[in-house]
Amino acid sequence: MKRIITAILTVAICMSASAQFRINFGKDSPSMKLTIAEQAINALYVDSVDEKKLVEDGIRGMLEKLDPHSLYSTPKEVKELTEPLNGNFEGIGVQFNMVEDTLMVIQTITNGPSEKVGVLAGDRIVSVNDTAIAGVKMSKENIMSRLRGPKGTKVVIGVVRPGIKDKLKFTVTRDKIPLHTINAYYMIRPKIGYIRIESFGATTHDEMMDAVAKLREQGMKDLILDLQDNGGGYMQSAIDVCNEMLAKGDMIVYTKGRNYQDSEYRAHGNGKLQDGRIVVLVNEYSASASEIVSGAIQDQDRGIVVGRRTFGKGLVQRPIELGDGSMIRLTVAHYYTPSGRCIQKPYEKGNKKDYSMDVYNRLKHGELTNADSIHFADSLKCYTLRKHRLVYGGGGIMPDEFIPLDTTQYTHFHSEMAAKSVIITQSLKYIDRNRKSLKKQYPTFDEYNANFNVPQEYIDVVIKAAEKENIKPKDDAELERTMPMLRQQLKALIARDLWDMSEYFHVINENSDIVKKALELLK
C-alpha cells in the first residue's frame, strides 16, 4: 500500500503544474477500486504479469472509451510526438534518404555539425561507430537512433564518396539541429507571396515572420497562406500567427469545457500583416490549429478560404505528465471560431474506427469532388462578423471557394509507381549521377525552372524500373496521360534535392487547382 500511495503522489506532483483537480481515494471510490484490482492481479494471479504493461493497457482501455483524440503515450512516443513541434533535435545535421539499403546524404544542414567536418551531398554513410548500417537491412528508425544523440557527444561515421576509392571517416560532434515547420516560402507572382506551414510548432511564428520579412523585401503585398495537409500542433502557435493578421480586439478563438476554465483569445493589434489581401488554402487533412487560423480569418472577413472542408478536429487536449516520462493527452474542452462555430465534427465515444474513416467516407459520398453533395442543417448556420456572410458549423471549416479533388490527375500507373517508391528512388539516383553537371548548368533555381526539361532517357529509366516491380500502364493512352504529371513531379523532386522544399513547391504548385484559384482571386 505504501508503494501505491507513493505512486499516486508522484502522479499528483507531476500533474500539479498543468492541472489542478482533486482525486477521490475513499474506500468506495472508483479510483481505489481500480488500484485494488491492479494490485490483486499483480500479487495473486496464477501466472506472472508485466505490471507496467498491465497499467498501461488499463489506461489505454479507459481512454479508448472517450473521444478519438484522448490518448496515452509511452516515454518514447512522447519524445517522437513532441520533438517535431519543439523546433529542434540533437544529431549530426544531414537530410538523407535510403537508396537500395544505403543512407545517401541529400543535403547537409547549413553550418551544421556534418557540414563543418566536410560531409557533402551525395555521400553514403555506411557505418556508425564501426557498426555497418549499409547492406544489412537495418531499419531507418534504427539508423536514426544511432546518428542522434545528446549535444556535445561525438560519433564516427564511415562515408563512401563517389570518385574516392577509400572509405572516409569523419568524427562529428552532435549539436542541436533546427526542425522547421514552414517548409516553403517564395514569391509566387509579382507582389504575391506564398508561405506553406506544415505544422504549428514552437518556432512557427518566428519562422513565419522571418519569411514575411524576406518576401516583403521582394515586393510582397498580398499573401497565400497554405495550410493544406497541416494536421495542427500547438494552439498558441496558431493564435500567434492569427495575431499578425487581425485587428486589435478581434476574437481569434475561444474554448469551453465541463471542468475547464473558459478562455478567449483576441488579437493585440500589433500584427505586421494587417494590410494586404490574404487567401488561406485548406483541404480535408487540414486540422486542429490550422482550423483555428482558417476559421478566424474567415469569421473576421480578413481573407478568403479556398479548398475543401477541413478535417474537423476542435478538441483541446491537456498533457498530463506521468512520473516515468509517459503522458496522457486528455481532451478537456472544445474550441470555437469567432462566430460561435464548434469545429469538432460529430463522433461516437469509443468508436475510433468510423472516425478514422471519415475522409474516405467523404470521398465515397462525393463530398470531395462535388460541392452540391454537401448539405448543412439550418441549425448550423452562422454569419461572419463584418460582412455577415453565411458560414456553417458542425465540423470543420467549409471554404468560401470550393475546389473539387481531381481524382483523374494521377493515373493508376502513376499512383502505383509512387506507392512502391519507384519515382522517389529514381529521382535520387538521377540527382546522384548528375548533381555536379546540373549545378554547373543551372547555377540558380530560376534558370533551372525556366530551362530544365526532364530528359526522355530519364523517363525511360523510370518506366523500366517500374516494369521490374511489375508495374505497367494499362495501355498507351494511360502512359500518355501519366507523362505530364510524372515530368512535373520529377522536376520538382530534382529541384528539392538541388535546393530545398521551397523550390519543390515552386514547381509543383503550378499545377495545383487550389493554388490557381488563389492566384485568380488575387489578380
C-alpha positions in Angstrom: 0.0 0.0 0.0 2.9 2.3 0.7 4.1 1.8 -2.8 0.7 2.7 -4.2 0.5 5.9 -2.2 4.0 6.9 -3.4 3.0 6.3 -7.0 -0.2 8.3 -6.5 1.7 11.2 -5.0 4.2 11.1 -7.9 1.4 11.4 -10.4 -0.2 14.2 -8.4 3.0 16.2 -8.2 3.7 15.7 -12.0 0.2 16.9 -12.8 0.0 19.8 -10.4 1.8 22.3 -12.8 -0.6 21.6 -15.7 -3.9 20.7 -14.0 -5.5 21.4 -10.6 -8.0 18.8 -9.7 -8.9 16.6 -6.7 -8.9 12.8 -6.8 -11.2 10.8 -4.5 -9.4 7.9 -2.9 -12.1 7.0 -0.4 -12.9 3.3 0.1 -15.9 3.4 -2.2 -14.2 5.5 -4.9 -13.8 4.0 -8.5 -10.1 5.1 -8.3 -9.4 2.9 -5.3 -11.4 0.0 -6.9 -9.2 0.2 -10.0 -6.0 0.3 -7.8 -7.0 -2.7 -5.8 -7.8 -4.7 -8.9 -4.4 -3.9 -10.4 -2.6 -4.8 -7.2 -4.6 -8.0 -6.8 -3.8 -9.2 -10.3 -0.1 -8.4 -9.8 0.1 -10.2 -6.5 -2.3 -13.1 -6.8 -2.7 -14.0 -10.5 -1.7 -17.6 -11.3 0.8 -16.6 -13.9 3.4 -13.8 -13.8 2.3 -10.5 -15.3 4.0 -7.4 -16.6 2.7 -4.8 -14.1 3.8 -1.9 -16.2 2.1 -3.2 -19.3 -1.0 -4.0 -17.2 -1.3 -0.5 -16.0 -0.6 1.0 -19.5 -3.3 -1.3 -21.0 -5.7 -0.2 -18.3 -5.1 3.5 -19.1 -5.5 2.9 -22.8 -8.7 1.0 -22.2 -10.2 3.9 -20.3 -9.2 6.5 -22.9 -10.4 4.3 -25.8 -13.9 4.8 -24.4 -13.7 8.5 -24.7 -13.2 10.8 -27.7 -10.9 9.9 -30.6 -8.1 12.3 -29.5 -7.6 11.4 -25.9 -4.6 9.1 -25.8 -1.8 7.6 -23.7 1.8 7.8 -24.9 4.9 5.9 -23.7 8.1 7.9 -22.9 9.4 7.0 -26.4 6.2 8.0 -28.1 6.1 11.3 -26.2 9.6 12.2 -27.5 8.6 11.3 -31.0 5.4 13.4 -30.8 6.9 16.5 -29.3 10.3 16.6 -31.0 9.0 17.9 -34.4 6.9 20.6 -32.6 9.6 21.8 -30.3 11.7 23.0 -33.2 14.9 21.0 -32.8 16.5 17.7 -32.1 20.1 16.7 -31.4 22.1 14.9 -34.1 24.6 15.3 -36.9 22.7 17.6 -39.2 22.0 15.8 -42.5 19.0 15.4 -44.7 19.1 11.9 -46.1 17.1 9.2 -47.9 17.6 5.4 -48.2 18.7 4.2 -51.7 19.0 0.5 -52.0 19.6 -0.1 -48.3 22.2 2.7 -48.1 21.9 6.1 -46.5 22.6 8.8 -49.0 23.1 12.4 -47.9 20.7 14.7 -49.8 21.9 17.9 -48.1 23.8 18.9 -45.0 22.3 21.5 -42.7 24.0 24.9 -43.3 26.6 25.4 -40.6 25.6 22.1 -39.0 28.0 19.5 -37.5 28.4 17.4 -40.6 29.0 20.3 -42.9 31.7 21.7 -40.6 33.7 18.4 -40.8 33.3 18.1 -44.6 30.4 15.8 -45.3 28.9 16.5 -48.7 25.6 16.0 -50.5 25.9 12.6 -52.3 28.0 10.9 -49.6 26.9 7.5 -48.5 27.1 6.9 -44.7 27.9 3.2 -44.4 28.9 2.9 -40.8 28.3 4.5 -37.4 31.0 4.0 -34.7 32.3 1.0 -36.7 28.9 -0.6 -36.9 27.8 -1.3 -40.5 24.5 0.3 -41.4 24.6 -0.3 -45.2 23.6 -3.6 -46.8 22.4 -5.1 -43.5 18.7 -4.4 -43.8 18.8 -2.0 -40.8 15.6 0.0 -40.3 15.6 3.7 -40.9 14.5 4.3 -37.3 17.4 2.2 -36.0 19.9 4.2 -38.2 18.4 7.5 -37.0 18.8 6.4 -33.3 22.5 5.7 -33.9 23.1 9.1 -35.6 21.2 11.1 -33.0 22.4 11.7 -29.5 23.0 14.4 -26.9 24.6 17.7 -27.9 28.3 17.6 -27.5 28.7 13.9 -27.9 30.9 12.5 -30.7 30.1 9.9 -33.4 32.4 8.5 -36.0 30.7 7.9 -39.4 32.2 6.0 -42.3 31.5 7.6 -45.7 31.8 6.3 -49.2 32.1 9.2 -51.7 31.6 8.9 -55.4 35.0 9.2 -57.2 37.0 8.4 -54.0 38.4 4.9 -53.7 38.9 4.6 -50.0 36.3 4.9 -47.3 36.4 8.2 -45.5 35.9 8.7 -41.7 34.5 11.8 -40.0 34.2 12.5 -36.3 31.1 14.6 -35.9 30.2 16.4 -32.7 26.4 16.3 -32.3 24.6 19.5 -31.9 21.0 20.9 -31.8 19.6 20.7 -35.3 16.6 23.0 -36.1 13.4 21.5 -37.3 11.4 23.8 -39.5 7.6 23.9 -39.5 7.4 26.2 -42.6 8.6 24.1 -45.5 8.2 26.6 -48.3 8.0 30.3 -49.0 8.6 32.2 -52.2 7.2 34.9 -54.4 4.6 33.0 -56.5 3.8 36.1 -58.6 4.8 39.7 -58.5 3.5 41.3 -55.3 2.1 37.9 -54.1 3.9 35.8 -51.5 3.4 32.2 -50.8 4.0 30.5 -47.4 3.3 26.9 -46.6 3.1 25.9 -42.9 3.5 22.1 -42.4 2.5 22.1 -38.7 2.2 24.6 -35.8 5.2 24.2 -33.5 7.1 26.3 -31.0 9.1 28.1 -33.7 6.3 28.6 -36.3 5.6 32.2 -35.6 9.2 33.2 -35.7 9.8 31.2 -38.9 6.7 32.9 -40.5 7.8 36.4 -39.6 11.2 35.7 -41.0 9.7 34.5 -44.2 7.3 37.6 -44.3 10.3 39.9 -43.9 12.2 38.3 -46.8 9.1 38.2 -49.0 8.4 41.9 -48.3 12.0 42.7 -49.4 11.0 41.1 -52.7 7.8 43.2 -53.0 5.1 41.1 -51.3 1.8 42.9 -50.8 -0.6 40.0 -50.7 -0.2 36.5 -49.2 -1.3 33.0 -50.0 -1.1 31.0 -46.7 -1.1 27.3 -47.5 -2.4 25.1 -44.7 -3.1 22.0 -46.8 -2.3 18.8 -45.1 -1.4 20.7 -41.9 -2.5 18.4 -39.1 -2.2 21.1 -36.4 0.1 21.4 -33.4 0.3 24.0 -30.7 -2.8 26.2 -30.3 -0.8 29.1 -29.0 1.3 29.0 -32.2 -1.9 29.3 -34.3 -3.0 32.2 -32.1 0.3 34.0 -32.6 0.0 33.6 -36.4 -3.6 34.9 -36.3 -2.5 37.9 -34.2 -0.3 39.1 -37.1 -3.2 39.3 -39.4 -6.1 40.6 -37.3 -7.1 44.0 -35.8 -6.9 44.8 -32.1 -9.6 43.1 -30.1 -10.6 40.7 -32.9 -11.6 37.3 -31.5 -9.3 34.5 -32.7 -10.7 31.5 -30.8 -12.4 30.7 -27.6 -12.7 27.4 -25.6 -15.3 25.8 -23.4 -15.2 22.7 -21.2 -17.0 21.0 -18.4 -14.3 21.5 -15.7 -12.1 23.8 -17.8 -11.9 27.5 -17.4 -13.5 29.2 -20.5 -10.9 31.2 -22.3 -11.0 33.9 -25.0 -8.0 34.7 -27.2 -8.0 38.1 -29.0 -5.6 39.9 -31.3 -3.4 42.5 -29.7 -3.4 44.8 -32.7 0.4 44.8 -33.1 0.5 42.4 -36.1 2.6 43.1 -39.2 0.2 41.5 -41.7 -2.9 43.7 -41.1 -2.6 45.2 -44.6 -2.8 43.3 -47.9 -5.1 40.6 -49.0 -4.9 37.0 -47.7 -6.0 33.7 -49.1 -5.9 30.6 -46.9 -5.6 27.2 -48.6 -7.1 24.2 -46.9 -8.1 20.6 -47.6 -9.6 17.6 -45.9 -6.4 17.0 -43.9 -6.1 20.5 -42.5 -6.9 20.0 -38.8 -6.9 21.5 -35.3 -4.6 24.6 -35.2 -4.9 25.1 -38.9 -8.7 25.2 -38.4 -8.2 27.9 -35.8 -6.4 30.0 -38.3 -8.7 29.4 -41.2 -11.8 29.8 -39.1 -10.6 33.1 -37.6 -9.6 34.6 -41.0 -13.0 33.6 -42.4 -15.1 34.7 -39.5 -13.4 38.1 -39.2 -13.7 38.5 -43.0 -10.0 39.1 -43.1 -9.4 36.9 -46.1 -10.8 34.1 -48.3 -10.6 30.4 -47.6 -10.1 28.2 -50.6 -10.1 24.4 -50.9 -12.2 21.7 -49.4 -13.9 21.3 -46.0 -11.3 20.8 -43.3 -10.9 17.7 -41.0 -13.0 18.9 -38.1 -10.7 18.5 -35.0 -11.9 21.0 -32.5 -10.9 19.3 -29.2 -8.4 20.8 -26.8 -6.0 18.3 -25.2 -4.2 18.9 -21.9 -1.0 17.0 -21.4 -0.8 15.1 -18.1 2.8 14.1 -17.5 3.4 10.8 -15.5 6.4 10.0 -13.4 8.1 7.7 -15.9 8.1 10.2 -18.8 4.9 8.8 -20.3 1.9 11.1 -20.8 -1.9 11.2 -21.0 -3.3 13.7 -23.5 -6.8 14.3 -22.2 -9.5 16.2 -24.0 -10.7 19.0 -21.7 -12.5 21.4 -23.9 -13.9 22.3 -27.3 -12.7 25.3 -29.3 -15.0 27.7 -31.2 -14.4 30.1 -34.0 -15.2 33.8 -33.5 -18.7 33.4 -34.9 -19.5 30.6 -32.4 -18.9 27.6 -34.6 -17.7 24.4 -32.9 -15.2 23.0 -35.3 -15.3 19.4 -34.0 -17.1 17.0 -36.2 -19.6 14.6 -34.6 -18.2 11.3 -33.2 -19.4 8.4 -31.2 -17.4 7.8 -28.0 -15.3 4.7 -28.2 -15.8 4.3 -32.0 -12.5 5.4 -33.4 -12.8 3.2 -36.5 -15.7 5.2 -38.0 -14.0 8.4 -37.0 -10.8 7.5 -38.8 -12.7 6.5 -41.9 -14.4 9.9 -42.2 -12.3 11.3 -45.0 -12.7 8.1 -47.0 -16.4 8.3 -46.5 -16.4 11.9 -47.7 -14.8 10.7 -50.9 -17.2 7.8 -51.2 -20.2 10.0 -50.8 -18.9 12.6 -53.3 -18.2 15.5 -50.9 -14.6 15.9 -52.0 -15.5 16.0 -55.7 -18.8 17.9 -55.7 -19.8 20.8 -53.6 -23.5 20.1 -54.3 -23.3 16.9 -52.3 -22.6 18.9 -49.1 -25.7 19.7 -47.0 -25.9 21.6 -43.7 -28.8 21.8 -41.3 -30.3 25.2 -40.8 -29.4 24.9 -37.1 -25.7 25.0 -38.0 -26.0 28.5 -39.7 -23.6 31.2 -38.5 -22.6 34.5 -40.0 -19.2 36.2 -40.4 -18.7 39.2 -38.1 -18.1 42.0 -40.6 -19.8 41.2 -43.9 -22.4 38.8 -42.3 -21.7 36.1 -44.9 -23.3 32.7 -44.3 -21.0 30.0 -42.8 -21.7 26.7 -41.2 -20.7 24.9 -38.1 -21.0 21.2 -37.4 -17.5 20.0 -38.2 -14.5 21.6 -40.0 -14.2 24.9 -41.9 -16.1 25.0 -45.2 -14.1 27.1 -47.6 -15.5 30.2 -49.3 -14.3 28.8 -52.6 -14.7 25.1 -53.0 -12.2 23.3 -55.2 -13.1 19.7 -56.0 -10.5 16.9 -55.7 -9.3 16.0 -59.1 -9.3 12.2 -59.0 -8.1 12.0 -62.6 -4.9 14.0 -62.0 -2.9 10.9 -61.2 -3.3 7.7 -63.3 -3.4 4.3 -61.7 0.0 3.7 -63.2 1.4 6.9 -61.6 -0.1 6.0 -58.2 1.4 2.5 -58.3 4.9 3.9 -59.1 4.6 6.4 -56.3 3.3 3.8 -53.8 6.2 1.5 -54.4 8.8 4.3 -54.2 9.8 3.9 -57.9 9.6 7.7 -58.6 11.5 8.9 -55.4 14.2 6.2 -55.8 14.9 7.0 -59.4 14.9 10.7 -58.7 17.6 10.2 -56.0 19.7 8.1 -58.4 19.4 10.8 -61.1 20.4 13.6 -58.8 23.3 11.4 -57.5 24.7 10.9 -61.0 24.0 14.4 -62.3 24.3 16.8 -59.3 27.6 18.5 -60.4 26.6 18.9 -64.0 23.1 20.3 -63.1 24.6 22.7 -60.6 27.1 23.9 -63.3 24.4 24.2 -66.0 21.8 25.8 -63.7 23.6 27.9 -61.0 20.2 29.3 -59.8 16.8 27.9 -59.4 15.3 30.5 -61.7 17.5 29.3 -64.5 16.6 25.7 -63.7 12.9 26.3 -63.5 12.8 28.3 -66.8 15.0 25.9 -68.9 15.2 22.4 -67.4 13.1 19.7 -69.0 13.2 16.1 -67.8 15.1 14.2 -70.5 13.3 11.4 -72.2 16.1 8.9 -71.4 15.4 9.6 -67.7 11.7 8.9 -68.2 12.6 5.6 -69.9 14.7 4.6 -66.9 11.8 5.3 -64.6 9.4 3.2 -66.7 11.9 0.3 -66.9 12.4 0.5 -63.1 8.6 0.3 -62.8 8.5 -2.8 -65.0 11.0 -4.6 -62.7 8.4 -4.0 -60.0 5.7 -5.5 -62.2 4.1 -2.0 -62.7 2.9 -1.3 -66.2 0.4 1.1 -67.8 -2.8 -0.5 -68.9 -2.3 0.8 -72.5 -0.5 3.6 -74.4 -3.3 6.0 -73.6 -2.7 5.7 -69.8 1.1 6.1 -70.4 0.4 9.3 -72.3 -1.9 10.6 -69.6 0.8 9.8 -67.0 3.6 11.8 -68.6 2.7 15.5 -67.8 2.4 14.9 -64.0 5.3 12.5 -63.9 7.6 15.0 -65.6 6.5 17.8 -63.3 6.9 15.6 -60.2 10.4 14.5 -61.3 11.4 18.1 -62.0 10.1 19.2 -58.6 12.0 16.4 -56.8 15.2 17.2 -58.5 14.7 20.9 -57.6 14.1 19.9 -53.9 17.4 17.9 -53.8 19.4 20.6 -55.6 18.0 23.4 -53.4 15.2 22.9 -50.9 11.4 22.3 -50.3 10.5 25.9 -51.4 11.7 25.0 -54.9 9.8 21.8 -54.9 6.5 23.6 -54.2 7.5 26.4 -56.6 7.4 23.7 -59.4 4.5 21.5 -58.1 2.1 24.4 -57.3 1.9 25.5 -60.9 -0.4 22.5 -61.5 -2.5 22.9 -58.3 -6.1 23.8 -58.9 -6.3 25.3 -55.3 -3.3 27.5 -55.9 -4.6 28.5 -59.3 -7.8 29.6 -57.7 -6.0 31.6 -55.1 -4.0 33.4 -57.7 -7.2 34.1 -59.7 -8.8 35.7 -56.6 -5.7 37.9 -56.1 -5.5 39.2 -59.6 
